[in-house]
């Protein structure tokens, strides 16, 4: 190897190591704020707000009734909220089940525009045409069931001046399989180490797909205008770029059904990854410009969020550089193996330790989650392969994850008492 090539590869190696180290050091420092109790903001006024509760649903007849029933039994004045179901391109009895459960149902059909973002865009245009006005809205996934205190918590958040707030996403079926358990560990970690940590130090959490509340004036009259496969993250980042800080409500709890099989999980997480890549391509310039223009850590943090996949690419590039050094005799085998071990530990072992840490501080039962904990390195490590596939062969077609478990809010509450 020539001196010039050796020096170039050495420089590339050091630059990549520095970038990766700073990126993860930043994440670790931020996550420390999760160790502190959530800061409670003072009430700015007192009011019982009126909410629009929205459920986009595509062929969800097996589960949507349970969600509507749990919403109808919330500990909140019945005349202060309405339940809407968007029966989107349904070929089953979703609309019928939702109506019988007590929801207002809007049916939508479109040959090509079939994602949740398109359904919400269509629905809010309908609401504007009909002159509907509420104080705030909350969006749920059809497979959810909701804690009875949910709207009281969100009402309080509005009275505290919060305009866009993510609720606590818990899991209906954390012990069914190691895959559903992997999701549970992932969301519990996100709730604690990402959302709570950022909220505690004045940064912005992110909308997480379901159970998020939006003040009416934040959304209307412009409506819902997302176009990527991860409409929740897109909605979060575009609002942060405008200077809207998201809130966090750990006592506004929703229980979500997770996939049972690895194949289902792969399909869903591939969709998420493709959506992140779409956001990276579409919004990276705007987010970077916003971070420079507004000069806030919140905007910088939002920009850093979308760099997760590029950071993975840098890590893989570092592996390639180290391998080249070894193959040309510039790196001893023991050093190469030490580097590989470091990558393996950070990719597979640290997620498992982080999951255990969150289980302990959140006082979650560990024994029922043993299989999920042991398999969590595989769950998280497989994301590397998913990311690689999404980069080189992205699947932009939305594929439904079937929800079939008949779990009610009473079932969830009874399990918590055991």
C-alpha positions in Angstrom: 0.0 0.0 0.0 1.3 3.4 -0.9 1.9 6.0 1.7 -0.7 8.3 0.1 -3.4 5.6 0.2 -2.4 4.6 3.7 -2.6 8.2 5.0 -6.0 8.7 3.2 -7.5 5.6 4.6 -6.1 6.4 8.1 -7.7 9.9 7.9 -11.0 8.5 6.8 -10.9 6.0 9.6 -10.2 8.7 12.2 -12.9 11.1 10.9 -15.5 8.3 10.9 -14.5 7.2 14.4 -14.8 10.8 15.6 -18.2 11.3 14.0 -19.7 8.1 15.4 -18.2 8.7 18.9 -19.7 12.2 19.1 -23.1 11.0 17.7 -23.4 8.3 20.3 -21.9 10.3 23.2 -24.6 13.0 22.5 -27.3 10.3 22.7 -26.0 8.9 25.9 -25.7 12.4 27.6 -29.2 13.2 26.6 -30.6 9.9 27.9 -29.2 10.6 31.3 -32.1 13.2 31.7 -34.5 10.2 31.8 -33.3 9.4 35.3 -35.2 12.4 36.6 -38.9 12.7 37.2 -40.9 14.4 34.5 -41.1 18.1 35.0 -44.7 19.3 35.7 -45.6 22.6 34.1 -47.9 25.1 35.8 -51.5 25.5 34.6 -52.0 28.6 32.5 -55.8 28.4 32.7 -58.6 26.0 33.5 -60.9 24.6 30.8 -62.6 21.4 29.8 -61.5 21.1 26.2 -63.5 19.4 23.4 -61.6 16.7 21.6 -62.0 15.0 18.2 -60.8 11.4 18.5 -59.7 9.9 15.1 -59.1 6.3 14.2 -57.8 5.6 10.7 -58.6 1.9 10.0 -58.1 -0.4 7.0 -59.8 -3.8 7.4 -59.7 -3.7 11.2 -63.1 -5.2 12.1 -61.4 -7.6 14.5 -60.1 -4.9 16.8 -61.6 -1.5 16.1 -64.7 -2.2 18.3 -62.5 -2.7 21.4 -60.9 0.7 20.8 -64.2 2.5 20.3 -65.6 0.9 23.5 -62.6 1.9 25.5 -62.9 5.5 24.2 -66.6 5.6 25.0 -65.8 4.7 28.6 -63.1 7.3 29.2 -63.3 9.2 32.5 -64.2 12.4 30.6 -67.5 14.3 29.9 -69.2 12.5 27.1 -70.3 15.7 25.4 -66.7 16.9 25.3 -65.4 14.4 22.7 -66.5 12.7 19.5 -65.1 9.5 18.0 -64.5 9.3 14.3 -63.4 6.2 12.4 -61.9 6.6 8.9 -62.8 3.3 7.2 -60.0 3.5 4.6 -60.3 1.2 1.5 -62.0 -1.4 3.7 -63.2 -4.7 2.2 -64.5 -6.1 5.5 -67.0 -4.9 8.1 -64.8 -2.3 9.8 -67.3 0.5 9.1 -70.3 -1.6 10.4 -68.4 -2.7 13.6 -67.3 0.9 14.3 -70.8 2.3 13.8 -72.4 -0.4 16.1 -69.8 0.5 18.7 -70.8 4.1 18.6 -68.3 5.9 16.3 -69.0 8.4 13.5 -67.8 6.6 10.4 -66.4 8.1 7.2 -65.7 5.7 4.4 -63.0 6.4 1.9 -61.9 4.5 -1.3 -58.9 5.2 -3.6 -57.2 3.0 -6.0 -53.6 4.1 -5.4 -53.4 6.5 -2.4 -53.8 4.0 0.5 -51.6 5.0 3.3 -52.6 6.5 6.6 -51.3 9.9 5.6 -53.5 10.1 2.6 -56.5 9.0 4.7 -55.9 11.8 7.2 -55.4 14.4 4.5 -58.8 13.4 2.9 -60.5 13.3 6.3 -59.4 16.8 7.4 -60.5 18.3 4.1 -63.9 16.7 4.8 -63.9 18.3 8.3 -63.1 21.7 6.9 -65.9 21.4 4.3 -68.4 20.5 7.1 -67.2 23.3 9.3 -66.2 21.0 12.2 -64.1 22.8 14.9 -62.7 21.3 18.1 -60.2 22.5 20.6 -57.8 19.6 19.9 -57.7 16.2 18.2 -56.1 12.8 19.1 -55.1 10.1 16.6 -55.2 6.4 17.5 -54.3 3.2 15.7 -57.3 0.9 15.3 -55.7 -1.9 17.4 -55.3 0.2 20.5 -57.2 0.3 23.7 -56.9 3.4 25.9 -56.5 4.1 29.6 -59.6 5.8 31.0 -57.7 8.8 32.3 -56.2 9.6 28.8 -58.2 12.7 28.0 -57.9 14.2 31.5 -54.1 14.1 31.1 -54.3 15.6 27.6 -56.7 18.3 28.7 -54.3 19.2 31.5 -51.5 19.4 28.9 -53.5 21.9 26.9 -54.1 24.0 30.0 -50.4 24.0 30.5 -49.8 25.5 27.1 -48.8 22.3 25.3 -49.9 22.2 21.6 -48.7 18.9 20.3 -48.2 16.0 22.8 -47.3 12.4 22.5 -48.9 9.9 24.9 -47.3 6.8 26.5 -47.3 3.9 24.1 -47.5 0.7 26.1 -48.0 -2.9 24.7 -51.1 -5.2 24.8 -49.1 -8.4 24.1 -45.5 -8.0 25.4 -45.1 -11.7 26.4 -46.8 -13.4 23.4 -43.6 -14.0 21.4 -40.0 -12.8 21.5 -40.9 -10.5 18.6 -43.8 -8.8 20.3 -41.5 -8.7 23.4 -38.8 -7.0 21.3 -41.2 -4.3 20.3 -42.2 -3.8 24.0 -38.6 -3.4 25.0 -38.0 -1.0 22.1 -41.0 1.2 22.9 -40.3 1.2 26.6 -36.8 2.3 25.8 -38.0 5.1 23.5 -40.5 6.3 26.1 -37.9 6.6 28.8 -34.6 7.3 27.1 -35.8 9.4 24.1 -39.1 11.1 24.8 -38.9 11.7 28.6 -35.2 12.5 28.5 -35.8 15.2 25.8 -38.9 16.6 27.4 -37.1 17.0 30.7 -34.4 19.2 29.3 -36.5 21.3 27.0 -35.9 19.4 23.7 -38.7 17.9 21.6 -40.0 14.3 21.8 -41.5 12.9 18.6 -44.9 11.8 17.5 -44.9 8.0 17.7 -47.6 6.8 15.4 -50.5 6.7 17.8 -52.0 8.4 20.9 -50.8 11.9 20.1 -52.8 15.1 20.7 -52.7 18.1 18.4 -54.2 21.5 19.2 -56.7 22.4 16.5 -54.9 25.5 15.4 -51.7 23.6 14.8 -53.3 21.5 12.1 -56.1 23.5 10.7 -56.8 25.1 8.2 -53.8 23.6 6.5 -54.8 20.0 7.2 -52.6 16.9 7.2 -50.0 17.0 4.4 -47.6 14.1 4.8 -46.4 12.0 1.9 -43.8 9.5 3.3 -44.3 6.0 4.7 -43.6 7.3 8.2 -46.2 10.1 8.5 -45.7 10.4 12.2 -42.0 11.3 12.1 -42.6 13.5 9.1 -45.3 15.4 10.9 -43.0 15.7 14.0 -40.0 17.0 12.1 -41.9 19.5 10.0 -43.5 21.0 13.1 -40.2 21.2 14.9 -38.7 22.9 11.9 -41.5 25.6 12.3 -40.5 26.0 15.9 -43.3 23.9 17.5 -42.0 22.0 20.5 -43.7 18.6 21.1 -44.8 17.6 24.6 -44.8 14.3 26.4 -47.6 12.8 28.6 -46.4 9.7 30.3 -49.7 9.3 32.2 -51.8 9.4 28.9 -51.5 5.6 28.2 -52.5 3.7 25.2 -52.0 -0.1 24.7 -50.9 -1.2 21.3 -50.9 -4.6 19.6 -47.5 -5.7 18.2 -46.6 -8.2 15.5 -46.1 -11.8 16.6 -43.8 -13.1 13.8 -40.4 -12.0 12.6 -41.7 -11.9 9.0 -44.4 -9.4 10.0 -41.8 -7.4 12.0 -39.4 -7.3 9.1 -42.1 -6.0 6.8 -43.2 -3.3 9.2 -39.7 -2.1 10.1 -38.7 -2.1 6.5 -41.5 0.3 5.9 -40.3 2.5 8.7 -36.8 2.5 7.3 -37.9 3.4 3.8 -40.0 6.2 5.3 -37.0 7.5 7.2 -35.0 7.5 4.0 -37.8 9.4 2.3 -37.7 12.0 5.1 -33.9 12.1 4.9 -34.1 12.9 1.2 -37.0 15.3 1.4 -36.4 17.2 4.6 -32.7 17.0 5.5 -31.9 20.4 3.9 -34.9 22.1 5.6 -34.0 20.6 9.0 -30.4 21.6 8.7 -31.4 25.1 7.6 -33.9 25.4 10.5 -31.1 24.3 13.0 -28.8 27.1 11.6 -31.5 29.7 11.4 -33.2 29.2 14.8 -30.0 28.4 16.6 -31.7 26.0 19.0 -30.6 22.7 20.3 -34.1 21.4 19.7 -33.8 22.0 16.0 -30.3 20.5 15.9 -31.6 17.5 17.8 -34.3 17.0 15.2 -31.7 17.1 12.4 -29.5 14.6 14.2 -32.5 12.2 14.6 -32.6 11.6 10.8 -28.9 10.9 10.7 -29.4 7.5 12.3 -29.2 5.6 9.0 -26.2 7.6 7.6 -24.5 6.9 10.9 -25.0 3.2 10.3 -23.5 3.6 6.8 -20.4 5.2 8.4 -20.1 2.3 10.8 -20.2 -0.2 7.9 -17.7 1.9 6.0 -15.4 1.8 9.1 -15.6 -2.0 9.1 -14.6 -2.0 5.4 -11.6 0.3 6.0 -10.4 -1.8 8.9 -10.7 -5.0 6.8 -8.7 -3.3 4.0 -6.0 -2.4 6.4 -5.8 -6.0 7.6 -5.8 -7.5 4.1 -2.9 -5.4 3.0 -0.9 -6.1 6.1 -1.4 -2.7 7.8 -3.4 -4.0 10.8 -2.6 -7.1 13.0 -5.3 -9.7 13.2 -5.8 -9.2 16.9 -6.5 -5.5 16.4 -9.0 -6.3 13.6 -10.8 -8.8 15.9 -10.8 -6.2 18.7 -12.5 -3.7 16.4 -15.0 -6.3 15.2 -15.7 -7.2 18.9 -16.4 -3.5 19.6 -18.9 -3.3 16.8 -20.6 -6.5 17.9 -20.8 -5.3 21.5 -22.3 -1.9 20.6 -24.7 -3.4 18.1 -25.9 -6.5 20.0 -24.9 -6.4 23.7 -25.6 -2.7 24.6 -29.3 -2.9 23.4 -29.9 -5.8 25.7 -28.2 -4.0 28.7 -30.2 -0.9 27.9 -33.4 -2.9 27.8 -32.6 -4.4 31.2 -31.8 -1.0 32.6 -35.2 0.4 31.5 -37.1 -2.7 32.8 -35.5 -2.1 36.2 -36.1 1.7 36.5 -39.6 1.4 35.0 -40.4 -1.5 37.5 -41.5 -3.8 34.7 -41.5 -7.5 35.3 -38.3 -9.1 34.1 -39.1 -12.9 34.3 -41.9 -12.8 31.7 -39.7 -10.8 29.4 -36.7 -13.2 29.6 -37.0 -14.6 26.1 -37.5 -11.1 24.6 -34.4 -9.8 26.5 -32.2 -12.7 25.2 -33.5 -12.2 21.7 -33.4 -8.4 21.7 -29.9 -8.3 20.2 -31.3 -10.2 17.2 -34.3 -7.9 17.1 -32.2 -4.8 17.0 -29.3 -6.3 15.0 -31.7 -7.4 12.2 -32.3 -3.7 11.7 -28.9 -3.5 10.1 -29.9 -5.9 7.4 -33.3 -4.1 7.0 -31.5 -0.8 6.6 -29.1 -2.2 4.0 -32.0 -3.7 2.0 -34.0 -0.5 2.2 -31.0 1.5 0.9 -30.4 -0.7 -2.1 -33.8 -2.1 -2.8 -36.5 0.0 -1.2 -40.1 -1.2 -1.1 -42.3 1.8 -1.2 -45.5 -0.2 -1.3 -47.5 0.0 2.0 -48.2 -3.5 3.3 -50.7 -4.1 6.1 -49.8 -5.7 9.4 -52.8 -7.9 10.4 -54.3 -7.2 13.9 -56.4 -10.1 15.2 -56.1 -10.3 18.9 -59.4 -9.6 20.8 -57.9 -7.8 23.8 -60.0 -5.3 25.6 -59.0 -2.6 28.1 -60.5 -4.7 30.8 -58.1 -7.6 29.8 -55.2 -5.2 30.0 -56.2 -3.8 33.4 -56.7 -7.3 34.8 -53.2 -8.4 33.7 -51.7 -5.4 35.5 -53.4 -6.5 38.8 -51.8 -10.0 38.7 
